Structure formats: C-alpha cells, structure tokens
Amino acid sequence: MIDVLYFAWVRERIGLPREKVQTDAATVADLIAELSAREERYALAFSDLAALRVALDQELSSFDAPLAGVREVAFFPPMTGG
C-alpha cells in the first residue's frame, strides 16, 4: 500500500488531496498508467507528464524510478520561481 499525494491543479483535477493505493506497479510510470486507467479524471491529470513532477518519500525523482520500498508518492506541477 502506497500513500499517493496530489498537489495544486493535479489535486483539483482528481478531486482528492491523497489516497492509499494498492498497486503492483514496478515504477512511477507504471503507477501512472494504473491510475490513468481508473477514470477519466486521472487520465486528464496525467495526460501531460512534461507538466508534472514526482517525489518519492519526499525526494524529487523520475517517472522511471522503481517503487520498491517506497511509502509515499507525490505528484505536483513544477515549482516556479519569483
């Protein structure tokens, strides 16, 4: 079981700030594919991966990173400086 957190417009599109997900996904990309197949709102949120960043256990990561041993996955838009 993995905690999946959604921030900013990702949370708005999916409609949840977080959820627990039972998954056999090997990588972040596999998890995204599983989530996108659930419902249209997930597919919409993950439709443009260039507009997304991911953190595994609060460390910035990549979409091909393995999920073995990971407890938390967070999806968010890139941070913008000011």
N, C-alpha and C positions, 0 to 999 in steps of 0.2 A: 504494500500500500504506500502510495506516494502522495504527499501534500502538493497540490498544484495551485499556485497563486497567480492571479491576473491583476494587472495594474493599468490605470489610465483608460485609453479607448479600448484596450483588449477586454477589460472588465465590463465596460459599457456594452460591448457587442455580445459578450457571452452572458452577461446578466448576473454573474457571481463574482465575489471577491476571491474565493478559494473553494476548493473541494478536495476530497480524498478520492484518489483514483487507483483502482486495482488494474494493473497492467502487466503484460509480458513483454512490453517494448524493450528492445535492447539499447536503443539510442533515443536522444531527444527527437530526432526526425521521425522515428517510429511512433513515439508517443503523439506527436502532432498528427500523424496520419490516422491513428486510432481516434483521437479527439475529433478531427475533422469529419470522420465518417459517422459520428454520432448524430449530429443535427446540423442544419443549415447555419445556425448562429456560430457554431465552432468553425465550420468551413469558411465563413466570412472573416472571422477573426484571424485565421491562419492563412488567408489567401495570398498575402504578400509578405513572405518571410524577410525580405530586404528591409521591411519596416518594423521588424521585431528583434528584440534581444532576449537572451535567456540566461538565467543564473541557476546553477545547481548548488544547493546548500549555501546560498548567498555568495557564490563566486561566479563572476561572468564566465560564460562558457560558449561552446559552439553547438550547432544543431547535430553534428555527428558525434558528440560526446556520449560515452556509454552511461547508462543509468544504474549500473550495478552498484549497490550500496548507497545510492542517493535517497535522501529522505524528503527533500523539498525541491521543486522546480518552479521557478517564477518566470513569467512572460511579461514583457514591458516594451514600450517604444524606446528608441534610442534617446539618451539624455541630450538636451540641447543647452548649450552654454549661453551666458548672457552678459 
